[in-house]
Amino acid sequence: MPKSSLRARIARSLADPVLRALVASTAVSRIGRGVFLSVTVLYFTLIIGLSAGEAAVVLAVSSAFGVLASFLGGWLADRWSARRLTFVFELLGAALLATYAFADTFVAALVIATLAGFFDTISHSSRSAVIARGFAPDKRVHARAVLRTVTNLSLALGAGVAAIALALGTPEAYRTVIVGAGVIGILGTLPLLRLPASVDAPTRSVEPVRTETGSIDTLTTADAARAARVDWRRRSPWRDRRYLLLTLLSAIFGMQFGVAELGVPLWITTRTTAPEVVVAVILIVNTALVVLFQVRASRGTHDVRTAGRVTMIAGWLMAAACVVYALAAGLPAWVAIAVLLSAAVLHTFAEILSQAGAWGLSFELADSVRAGAYQGVFGMGFSVGALAAPIIVNATAITYGLLGWVVLGAVFLASAAGIWLIARRAAEQTALRESDVAGAN
């Protein structure tokens, strides 16, 4: 049977109303986010006049509030309409982005960044709940992969728009693109209004128990309601030790994003002879590879065993990338560039595979009844990892050079091995249960 064209595969994917709405929203809103991310730090320091330390505090506090928002978004999505919550949260987050244009002091920037980061993160968690309920188990990872591909394309386009402000360098140019980013973000929320009600959590109300005469048996009904509340609490992700361990290990591996955002730029500029433009080239390489390979690399990772296997491969690739990054120090410029690009390719494929594995395991090992809370906890782990990454990367690779990179690579490899063991054990338990059921029948 001949392979279908890329166009045909995209058309089939977008035939799903949930994915179509999410893709449309992501494609637009992430352009605005790409604009904003490209100008944030420079806007803080060059236009508002914040010191580097003040800018770092603003970003750190915003990230810290994101940790709380990650769980809260999922928790709320189990109790109210996830689609409506996602729309409202993203609308507020986008509107707050536009208000950066009016910030002129450290306090104003801090307040706006905290609120904007809070609503952006909380909307991401409620969005994850939408994905968990809006797709069949074998389609959820594919949906996440498609959305990540669209996100990367839109962020790149947004960065291109932001280049206009960076080239002009005037306060008016910065403020104009920031307001534009907020408006684009607001427009990106509109497709979310087309999400179907099927993505919302089922009602938790208990049907009244009636006697033979048709009257309500209040005692039995109260017992049923009490039992439902006990069952609801029993299903809390905070009681699921396996899922909490998965979240912790995934958060540790998620620090690889901190390597890309902080470690690699600092390493290039302070320890290698490669020109600073290589930082931008690496970002372009990363974006291109994610767009080309994320969807196909995610195939089959709804299977727990497969998800564990690709995560283990990601661990080896990330460990190798750390060592190769380290080897770029002290080399002639052209050799250093080649080595750094090789490391970036290894790093990007580690990122692609680890994300595919994380999505599969975070969905498949979660309790479907409390999908929102589980996705919120998993997202919170990544937020904690993002907070810790600058400290860990600086304390290892940047401070100790080759030895530090080796230690960092070992950390990634160990976390991947832990995730692989969790996945293998979960697959064995599932197979055992299915065998027992088959034997009973």
C-alpha positions in Angstrom: 0.0 0.0 0.0 1.6 3.3 -1.0 2.4 5.8 1.7 0.0 8.7 2.0 1.3 12.2 1.3 2.1 14.6 4.1 -0.8 16.7 3.0 -3.2 13.8 3.3 -1.8 12.8 6.8 -2.3 16.4 8.0 -5.8 16.5 6.6 -6.7 13.2 8.4 -5.3 14.5 11.7 -7.2 17.8 11.5 -10.5 16.0 10.8 -10.7 15.5 14.5 -12.6 18.6 15.9 -10.6 18.7 19.2 -7.2 18.6 17.4 -8.4 21.1 14.8 -9.4 23.6 17.5 -6.2 23.1 19.5 -4.0 23.3 16.4 -5.7 26.6 15.3 -5.3 28.1 18.7 -1.7 27.0 19.1 -0.7 28.2 15.7 -1.9 31.7 16.4 -1.2 32.1 20.1 2.3 30.8 20.0 3.3 33.4 17.4 2.6 36.0 20.0 4.5 34.0 22.6 7.4 33.7 20.2 7.5 37.5 19.8 7.4 38.0 23.6 10.0 35.4 24.5 12.5 37.0 22.0 12.3 40.5 23.4 11.6 39.9 27.1 15.0 40.1 28.7 16.2 43.0 26.4 13.0 44.9 27.1 13.5 44.5 30.8 17.1 45.7 30.7 17.3 48.2 27.8 13.8 49.8 27.9 12.6 49.5 31.5 16.1 49.9 32.8 16.2 46.9 35.1 19.6 45.5 36.2 20.5 41.9 35.2 19.8 40.8 38.7 16.4 42.4 38.8 15.5 40.8 35.5 16.5 37.4 36.8 14.3 37.9 39.9 11.3 38.8 37.7 11.7 35.6 35.7 12.5 33.4 38.7 9.4 34.6 40.7 7.2 34.1 37.6 8.5 30.6 37.3 7.9 29.9 41.0 4.3 30.9 40.7 4.1 28.6 37.7 4.8 25.6 40.0 1.6 26.2 41.9 -0.4 27.0 38.7 0.6 23.7 37.1 -1.2 21.6 39.7 -4.1 24.1 40.2 -5.0 24.1 36.5 -5.4 20.3 36.4 -7.2 20.3 39.8 -9.8 22.8 38.5 -10.2 21.0 35.2 -11.5 18.0 37.2 -14.2 20.1 38.7 -15.3 22.5 36.1 -15.3 22.8 32.3 -11.8 22.3 31.1 -12.5 23.9 27.8 -14.0 27.1 29.4 -11.2 27.3 31.9 -8.5 26.9 29.2 -10.2 29.7 27.2 -10.4 32.1 30.2 -6.9 31.4 31.4 -5.3 31.8 28.0 -7.3 35.0 27.4 -6.1 36.5 30.7 -2.5 35.4 30.0 -2.5 37.0 26.6 -4.1 40.2 27.8 -1.4 40.5 30.5 1.3 40.1 27.9 0.1 43.3 26.3 0.3 45.2 29.6 4.1 44.7 29.7 4.2 47.6 27.3 3.1 49.9 30.1 5.5 48.6 32.8 8.1 51.1 33.7 9.4 49.9 37.1 10.8 46.8 38.7 7.6 46.3 40.8 5.3 46.7 37.8 7.3 44.2 35.8 7.4 41.8 38.7 3.6 41.9 39.2 2.8 41.6 35.5 5.3 38.8 35.0 4.0 36.8 37.9 0.4 37.1 36.8 1.2 36.4 33.2 3.3 33.4 34.0 0.7 32.1 36.4 -2.1 32.2 33.8 0.1 30.8 31.0 1.0 27.8 33.2 -2.4 27.2 34.6 -3.9 27.2 31.0 -1.2 24.7 29.9 -2.4 22.3 32.7 -6.0 22.6 31.8 -5.1 22.1 28.2 -3.4 18.8 29.1 -6.6 17.7 30.8 -8.4 18.5 27.5 -6.0 16.3 25.6 -6.3 13.5 28.1 -10.1 13.4 27.8 -10.4 14.5 24.2 -8.6 11.7 22.5 -8.5 7.9 22.5 -5.5 6.5 24.4 -3.6 5.7 21.1 -4.2 9.2 19.8 -3.2 11.4 22.7 0.6 11.3 22.2 0.1 11.9 18.5 -1.9 15.0 19.4 0.8 16.3 21.7 3.4 15.7 19.0 1.4 17.6 16.4 0.8 20.5 18.8 4.5 20.6 19.7 5.4 20.7 16.1 3.0 23.6 15.5 4.3 25.3 18.6 7.9 25.3 17.3 6.9 26.6 13.9 4.8 29.4 15.5 7.5 30.4 18.0 10.0 30.6 15.1 7.7 32.9 13.2 7.1 35.0 16.3 10.9 35.3 16.7 11.1 36.6 13.2 8.5 39.3 13.9 10.4 40.2 17.1 13.5 40.7 15.0 11.9 43.9 13.7 11.9 45.5 17.2 15.4 44.2 17.9 16.7 45.8 14.7 15.0 49.1 15.4 15.9 49.1 19.1 13.6 51.9 20.0 11.2 51.8 23.0 8.3 52.4 20.6 9.3 49.4 18.5 9.5 47.2 21.6 6.2 48.3 23.0 4.5 48.0 19.7 5.5 44.3 19.2 4.7 43.5 22.8 1.1 44.9 22.4 0.9 43.0 19.1 2.0 39.8 20.8 -0.8 40.2 23.3 -3.4 40.9 20.6 -2.2 37.8 18.6 -2.5 35.7 21.8 -6.0 36.9 22.4 -7.0 36.0 18.8 -5.4 32.6 19.5 -7.9 31.8 22.2 -11.0 32.1 19.9 -10.7 28.6 18.4 -10.9 27.1 21.9 -14.6 28.1 21.9 -15.1 25.4 19.3 -14.0 22.6 21.7 -16.7 20.0 22.3 -18.2 19.3 25.7 -16.6 15.8 25.6 -13.3 17.2 26.8 -14.8 18.2 30.1 -14.7 16.0 33.2 -17.8 13.9 33.8 -20.2 15.1 36.5 -19.5 13.9 40.0 -23.1 14.1 41.2 -24.6 11.0 42.9 -28.0 9.9 41.6 -30.5 9.6 44.5 -31.3 6.1 45.6 -35.0 5.4 45.7 -37.0 2.9 47.7 -39.5 0.4 46.2 -42.3 3.0 46.6 -40.3 5.6 44.6 -39.3 7.9 47.5 -35.7 8.9 48.0 -33.7 6.8 50.5 -31.7 9.6 52.1 -29.6 7.3 54.2 -28.5 5.1 51.3 -28.0 8.2 49.1 -25.8 9.8 51.8 -23.8 6.6 52.0 -23.3 6.5 48.3 -22.2 10.2 48.2 -19.8 9.5 51.0 -18.4 6.5 49.2 -18.0 8.6 46.0 -16.0 11.2 48.0 -13.8 8.5 49.5 -13.1 7.0 46.1 -12.4 10.5 44.7 -9.8 11.1 47.4 -8.3 7.6 46.9 -7.7 8.4 43.3 -5.6 11.5 44.1 -2.2 11.6 42.3 -0.6 12.5 45.6 -1.4 8.9 46.8 0.1 7.3 43.7 3.7 6.7 44.6 4.6 5.3 41.2 3.3 8.4 39.4 5.0 10.7 41.8 8.3 9.0 41.2 7.7 9.2 37.4 7.0 12.9 37.8 10.2 13.4 39.8 12.4 11.5 37.3 10.8 13.3 34.4 11.4 16.6 36.1 15.1 15.8 36.4 15.4 14.8 32.8 13.4 17.9 31.9 16.3 20.0 33.1 17.8 19.3 29.6 15.7 22.3 28.5 17.8 24.4 31.0 20.9 23.0 29.3 19.7 24.3 26.0 18.5 27.7 27.3 21.3 28.5 29.7 24.1 26.0 29.7 24.9 25.9 26.0 24.9 29.7 25.4 27.1 30.2 28.5 29.5 27.4 27.5 29.8 28.7 23.9 30.5 32.3 25.0 32.8 31.6 28.0 34.6 28.3 27.2 34.8 27.9 23.4 36.3 29.9 20.5 33.0 29.5 18.5 31.3 32.7 17.6 28.2 33.7 19.5 26.0 33.3 16.4 26.3 29.6 16.8 23.8 29.9 19.6 21.2 31.0 17.1 22.2 28.3 14.6 21.7 25.7 17.3 18.3 27.0 18.0 17.4 26.8 14.3 18.7 23.2 14.1 16.7 22.3 17.1 13.5 23.8 15.7 13.9 22.2 12.3 14.6 18.7 13.8 11.6 18.9 16.1 9.3 19.9 13.3 10.6 17.1 11.1 10.8 14.3 13.6 8.6 14.9 16.6 5.4 13.3 15.2 7.1 10.2 13.7 9.3 9.7 16.8 6.1 9.7 19.0 4.4 6.8 17.1 3.7 3.9 19.4 4.7 5.6 22.6 1.1 5.3 23.9 2.4 1.8 24.7 4.1 1.9 28.1 6.9 -0.5 27.2 7.7 1.5 24.0 7.6 4.8 26.0 10.1 3.5 28.5 12.4 2.2 25.7 12.5 5.5 23.8 13.2 7.3 27.1 16.1 5.1 27.8 17.5 5.8 24.3 17.0 9.5 25.0 19.0 9.1 28.2 22.0 7.7 26.3 21.7 10.4 23.7 21.6 13.2 26.3 24.6 11.7 28.2 26.5 11.6 24.9 25.5 15.2 24.1 26.8 16.5 27.4 30.2 14.9 26.8 30.4 16.2 23.2 29.4 19.7 24.3 32.3 19.6 26.8 34.8 18.5 24.1 34.2 21.8 22.2 36.3 23.7 24.8 39.8 24.8 23.6 39.3 23.7 20.0 39.9 25.9 16.9 36.8 27.8 16.0 35.7 25.8 13.0 36.3 22.5 14.9 34.4 23.8 17.9 31.4 24.8 15.7 31.3 21.3 14.2 31.5 19.6 17.6 28.8 21.9 19.1 26.4 21.3 16.2 27.0 17.5 16.6 26.2 17.8 20.3 23.1 19.9 19.4 21.8 17.2 17.1 22.3 14.5 19.8 20.6 16.8 22.3 17.6 17.5 20.1 16.9 13.9 19.4 17.2 13.2 23.1 14.6 16.0 23.6 12.3 14.6 21.0 12.4 11.0 22.3 12.1 12.0 26.0 9.1 14.2 25.3 7.4 11.3 23.4 8.1 8.9 26.2 7.0 11.4 28.9 3.7 12.1 27.1 2.9 8.4 26.7 3.7 7.5 30.4 2.1 10.6 31.9 -1.2 9.7 30.1 -1.1 5.9 30.4 0.0 5.7 34.1 -2.6 8.3 35.2 -6.0 7.5 36.6 -8.5 8.6 33.9 -11.1 9.6 36.5 -8.8 12.4 37.7 -6.9 13.1 34.5 -6.7 16.8 35.2 -5.1 16.4 38.6 -2.6 13.9 37.3 -1.6 16.1 34.4 -1.4 19.0 36.8 1.0 17.1 39.0 3.1 16.0 36.1 3.3 19.6 34.8 4.2 20.8 38.2 7.2 18.5 38.2 8.4 20.0 34.9 8.0 23.5 36.5 10.1 22.5 39.4 12.7 21.1 37.0 12.8 24.4 35.1 13.4 26.2 38.4 16.2 23.9 39.4 17.9 23.7 36.0 19.8 27.0 36.1 21.3 26.1 39.5 22.2 22.5 38.6 23.6 23.4 35.2 25.7 26.2 36.6 26.9 24.1 39.5 28.1 21.3 37.2 28.9 22.0 33.6 29.6 25.7 33.8 31.7 25.5 37.0 33.7 22.3 36.5 33.9 22.0 32.7 34.4 18.4 31.4 33.9 16.8 34.8 30.7 18.8 35.4 29.3 17.9 32.0 30.0 14.2 32.7 28.2 14.4 36.0 25.3 16.2 34.3 25.2 13.5 31.7 25.2 10.8 34.3 22.2 12.5 36.1 20.2 12.5 32.8 21.1 8.8 32.1 20.2 7.8 35.7 16.8 9.5 35.5 16.1 7.9 32.1 17.0 4.5 33.5 14.6 5.1 36.4 11.8 6.0 34.0 12.5 2.9 31.9 12.3 0.7 35.0 8.9 2.2 36.0 7.6 1.6 32.5 8.8 -2.0 32.3 7.3 -2.8 35.7 4.0 -1.2 34.7 3.9 -3.2 31.5 4.6 -6.4 33.3 1.8 -5.7 35.8 -0.6 -5.0 33.0 0.3 -8.2 31.2 -0.1 -10.1 34.4 -3.6 -8.7 35.0 -4.6 -9.4 31.5 -3.4 -13.0 31.9 -5.4 -13.4 35.1 -8.5 -12.1 33.4 -8.0 -14.4 30.4 -7.5 -17.3 32.8 -10.6 -16.5 34.7 -12.7 -16.5 31.5 
